[in-house]
């Protein structure tokens, strides 16, 4: 009873806007930022990312909408979508948030997704990881960064990888200290509740999202969802969320869920294993024949499988449910481009661009359509627009390089081809093309400097990669009791807490 009253009191404090500021006696923001950068480098090298512009833009725009209601945030938020089918999301120092596609496909609404995302923002805003680290002052911050990466990767992508990143960094007791406490989780819940309701989402949706995650544990048996292993929940936490919903006095809130359903369908069609995606989308179509989303998904899935005639049939059906819809028109334009129908594709893509002038998929496909028809100057113009929006779009960089090369502009073509290969992590080809760019861009010093900078950054990245690899190899070195090296100083090995080593 006392705990229930305490939860109610804390809910009222939050809903009244009286949540106290994060404790100031923590590691500095600069130290936290540096740790975040180190952990980010480890995580980004291990987790594949979703790079579809529609999906990434959707999640980041949702984050911006929520971020507007986070007061006194220590860092700007940067959100990534991980191409991993598990139900998970996590934040690391510095404001980096990773949302797994498995979480996005498991939820049922944008508001549910907003609740999970706002919860991760709450951990960053309240500096919970910094608080955990503050309790481990005997451990140096560089080791903590490695441990953070190991904790989020262990059991999520590869348990062996997570163990490699954490082995030798700190003793097992520190791992326990870095785990979020019940109070941390409750505070992040309260912060998220205030954020998402301020952004216009109904309070009940956050409770639903976490109930859905929690109930999944019973459905999966011993295979507990990763999110519950890193964010433990339970009856008390669910009751606290229910109390927040019951005591909330705001006006009824409504939102449009159509874009979430489209993006979720796109994730399933383009990133789920193909047999799994086909089964799920077919079942959804059978259960709701009038819904456009399964038809849209089956069209995308058939394009992914290079079954363009079947994709076109689905797109024609979709046109009856989505008349004059920009995404149906764009998908048909891309499909006809892949079928070699360049003129028809061009007409559809130009219609799309008139509706969405900055749409990245449309700009890329239209640039390719112009290129295939020999209209190289038009291709270059469109692709430059796309590269100006996103300098990391490797397909746009590559196609721009090809069009410029066919126009005889060797130096600039080499620059964009080199930058494209950097994004693909094909450093041998990148080195060749960027060196060629430097030699051929003497008359364009700004572009020449860009090529030189890319070459220098490649060298820096290579050194950092070698350093990280050496660190991992050193941490995985066998115990000196097993393989003692007289040339190395003797150190006591870490003694596991359990005789089995677990």
N, C-alpha and C positions, 0 to 999 in steps of 0.2 A: 504493500500500500504506500509506504514511504517513497519507494522508487517511482511509483506511478505519479504521485504528487510532484516529485522532483522533475519528472519528464514534462508534466503539464506546466510547471512554473517556467522551465527553460523554453518551452514552446511559446509561452506568452511573452517572455523576454525577447525572443527572436522576432515574433510577429509584431512586436512593438518597435522594432528597429533598434534594440538596445544591445545587440551582440557586441561584447567588448572587443577592442582591437587585439590582434595577435600579440603574444608576449614579445617584448623587445630584447630580452636577454638571450639571444640566439646567435648562431654563427652569422657572420655578415652576409648581406645580400650578394656581395661580390664573390664570396667563397661559395655560396649556394649556386650562383650562376655558373661558376667554373666547374663545380661538381656535376651540374646538369649537363654542361657541354660534353664532359668526359663520358657520362653515362649515355647521353644521346648518341655519341659516336659509336659506342658499343652496340646499343640497341638497333640503330639504323642499319648497321652492317649485318645484323643477324635476322631481322624481321623483314619479309617482303612487304612492299607497300602497294596499295591500290593507287594507280596513277590516272584513272579515268577522270577527265576534267569535271564532268557533271557531278560525280560523286564527291570528289574532293571539295569543289566549290560549295556544294550543298552543306556539307558538314562544317566547313569553315565559316560560312555565312550564318549558320545556326549558332556557332560559337561566338561570333561577333555580336549577335543579337543578345545573347546571354551576358557576355562580357560587359556590355553597357551598364549592367545593373550590379556589377561586382565593385564595391568601393575599395579604394586604397589597395589595389592589387599590387603585389611586389614585383611581378613580371608580366609582360604581355603574354597572352596564350597563343601557342602554335599547335594546331591539331592535325594529326595524321590518321589515316585509315589503314590499318594493318590488314594485309591479305592473308588472314588466318581465320579459320572457320570456328574457332572456339568463342564461347561467350565470355568476353573479357574487355576491360578497359583499365588503363592506369595512367598515373601522372608521375613525372620525375621532376627534380628541382629545375628551376629555370622556366617553368611554365609550359613544358612539353607534355602534351596529352596524346595518348594513342588509343583510338577506338577500333576494336576488332570488327571485321565485317560480320563475324558470327554473332556479335551482340546486336548489330543493326538488323540482321535478318531474323533474330529471335523476338524482337520487340514488335509492337503492333501500331505504334503511332509516333508522330514527331514529338509529342509532349512527353512520352515515355523516354525517348532518346534524349530529350532536353533534360530530363531529371537525372539520368546517368551522367551526362556531360557536365551538368552543373555540380553534381557531387564531386567529380574529379577536380573541377575548378575550385570547389570548396577546400579540398586538401591543399591546393597550391596557395589559395588566398590566406588560409589560416596557418600556413607554413608548418604543416604537421610533420613532413619529412625532416625539416630542419630541427624540429623539436626532438624527434627521435635521435637524430645525429648528435644533438647537443648532449644527450645522455651518454655518448660514447667518446668522450673527449680524449681518451687515451689512444684512440685510433686516428691516424693521419687522414686528411681529407681525400687524398688521392686514392687511398685504399677503399674508403667509403664509396667513392664513385664507382669503382669496379664492383663492389658488393651490390650496390643498387642495381646495376645492370644485370648481375647474376641473379638477384632475387626476382626481378620481373621476367627474366628469360627462363629461369629454371622451372621446368614443368609446363611452360607455356609454348615454347617452340621446341626446345630440346633440353631435357633434364641434364644431359651430359655437358651441353654448352653452358648452362647456368652454373653447374658445379665447377667447370673450368674457370669461369670468371670470378667465382667467389673463393675458390680454394686458395688458402694461404693469405687471403686479404685480411681477414679478421677471424677471431674465434667465434664459435657457434653462438655464444651468449649475445654477441652484438647483433646477430641476425634477429634474435628474439626482441632486442631493444628497438630495432628498426621497424618491427611490425606495428601497424596502426593499432592503437588501443580502442577499447569500446567507446571511450569519450571522444577520441578523434573521429570515429565513424559517425557518432551522433552529432557532433559539431558540424561535420561536413554535410550531413543530412539537413540540418537546420539552415545552414548557409545556402544549400542548393534549393531548398523549399522557398526561401525568400527570393532568390535569384529568378527561379523559373516562374513564380507567380507574378513578380514584377514585370517579367518579359511577356506576360499574357497567356500563360499556360495554366489549365485547371489544376488545382492542388492534388486532386484525386489521382492524376496520371502518374505522379512520381511514386505514390504508394503502390499503384498497380505494377509499375516496372519492377520494383524491388520484390514484390510478391511473386511476380512471374519468375524472376531469377531464383528466388528462394525455393519455389515449388519445383523447379527443374531438378534440384538436388534429389528429391524423392523419386522423380521419374527416372533419373540416371543411376540411381542406386549408389554404389561405391565410387562411381566416376564423377566426383563432385565438380561442378563447373569451376573453371579457373577463377572467375570473379569472386566466388565465395571463399576460395582459399586465400585470396589477397585482401578481400573485404568481407570478413566474417559477419554474418547476420544472425538473426534469431528472433524468438517471440517478443522479447523486450524492445528490440529495435523496430519491429513491425508495429508494435503497439504505440510506440512513440510517434511513428509516421501517421498512424490513424488518429492520434490525438491532435497532431498539427492540422490535419484535414478537418476534423470536427470543430476545432476552435477558430478556424480561419473565417473572417467576417467580410471578405471582399465580395465584389459583385461577380456574377457568373461570367466565366471567360470562355471564349470560343476561338477556334483556329481552323485553318484549312489544312487537311491532312493529305491532299492529293500529291504534292511533291514528294513527301516521304514515301508514299506507296510507289511512285515511279522510280525513285532512287533505290528503294529496297528491291524492286523487281529487276532493275538494272544490275545490282550487285549479284543477285542470284543467277541471272542469265549469263553474265560475263565472267564471274569468278568462282562460283560453286563448281564442284566436279560435274561434268556434263550429264552423266546419268542421273545424278541427284537433282540437278536443276530441271531436267526434263520431267522427272516424276513429280516434283513439287509444283511446277508451273501447269502441268497437265491436270493435276488434281484440283488446283485452284480454278482452272477454267471450267472443269466439270461442276464444281460446287457453285460457281457464279458465272454462268455463260454470258451475262450482260456486262461483266467487268472488262474494261479495256486493258487492264494491267497484265493478266496472264498472256493475252494475245501479243502485247508489246514484248513481253519477256520471251515468248516462243519465237518471235521474229528475230530478236537479237541472238538467241541461242542458235538458231539455224544459220545466221550470218557467221557466228563464231565457228560453226562446224563446216563452213564453206558450202552450205546447201542454199544457194542464193535463190533458186526458183521457189523453194518452199518458204523461205523468208519473205519473198515478195508476195506470196499468196496471203500470208498472215498480215502483212502490212496493208494490203488492199482491204482486208476485212477490218483492220484497225481504223482505216480511213473513214469507214461508215460510223464508227463509234466516236472517233476523234476528228470530226470534219475540220479542215483547215488548222489542224494542230501542228505546231512548229516541230515537235519531236517526231511525229509520224512523217512529216515531210522530209526532215533531215535524215531519218533512218532510211527512207526509200531512196533518197539521193545517194547516200553512202552505199546502199545495196546495189544500185544501178552502176555506180562507179566500179565496184568490185566485180560486176558482171561485164565490164568493158563498155557499157553504154554511156560514154563520156558526155555526149551532148545532152541527153536526157538528165543525167546526173547534174550537169552544170545548171540547167534550168531550175531544178528542184532546190539545189543548194543556194542559188541566188535568191530564190523566194525565202528561204530560211534566213539568209543573211539580212534581208530587208526587215525581218521581224526581230532578229537578234544580232545586231551588228558586231558584237564582240564574242560570239559563240566560238569556242576554240575548235570543236570537232568540225564545224562547218567551214571555218577558215582553212583548216588543214585539208579537208576533202576537196574544197573548191580550188585550192592551190594545186593539188594533184590533178584535178580535172583540166585546168588550164595547161598545166605542164604536158600532159599526155596529148593534148591537141596542138602542141607547138606554140602556144601563146605564152612565151616565157616571161615577157615583161609583166604581163598581168599576174602570172604565177608568183613572181618575185614580190610584186606589190602586196598581194594578199598575205603571203608567208611572212613578209617583214612585219605586217600588222600583228600577226600571231606571236612572233618572236619578241616583239616589243612588249606584249602582255606577259609572256612567260619565257624567260631566257633559258629555262631548263627543259623545255619541251623538245626531247631528242628527235622525235619524228619531224617536227617543224624545222629544226636546225638542219637535219639531213636533207629534206626536200628542198629547202632554200639553197643549200650548197650545190645540189644537183642542178637546179635551174640556173644559178649563177655560173656554174661550170659550163653549161651548154651555151651560155651567152659569151663565153670566153673570158670571164672575169675570174682568173685563176686564183689570185691572192685571196679575195673575199670568199670565194667558193671553198678554198682550203680552210679558212678560218671556221666557217660554219660546219663543215664536215668534221673538223677536229673537235669542235665543241660538242657535236653530236656524239662522237665516239667517247668523249669524256663521260657524258651522261650514261652511256652503255657500259662504262668501266672497261672498255677496250682500249687500254692505254698505249699499246704498241701502235695501233692505227692513229690514235689521237696525237701521239708524238710525231708521227710522219707528217700528218696534215698541218698541224700547228707550226712545225718547223718550216714547212713549205710556205705557210702564210707569212711568217716573219720575213722570209727572204723575198716575198713578192708584194709586200705592202709598204715599201719604203715611201711611196707617194701618198700613203694614207696613215699618218702616224698614230691616229687614235685607234684604228683597227689593229695596227701592228702592235701597239701597247697592250691591247686586249689579248692578242695571241701570246705575247710574252708572259703576261700575267697568268694565263691559263697554264702555260708550261711550268711556271714557277710554283703554282698551286698544286700541280700534279706531283712535283718533287716533294713539296711539304706533305702531301697526303701519303706519298710512298714512305717517307720517313716515319710518319705517325703510325702507319700500318705495320712497319717493321718493328717499331717500338712496342706496339700492343701485342704483336705476335711473340716477341721476345719475353715480354712480361708474362704472357700466358704459359709459355714453355717453361719459364722459371718457376711459376707457381705450381706447375704440374710435375716438377722434378721430384723423383722418388725421395723418400725419407732418407736422411743420412745414415740411419741404422741399417738400411737396406743396401745402399750404394754410396758409401762414403768416399768423397773426393778430397784428397789431401791438399789440393790446390785451392779449395774453397774453405772459408771460415766455418767452423763447426757451430751449428745452431740446433737447439732442441726442437724436435718436431712438435706440431700441434697434436695433443692427445685428445682423441674423440671422447665425447661424454658417455657414449654407450660402447660396451665391449665389441659390438658388431660393427662399429664405425658409423652407425647411423645417428 
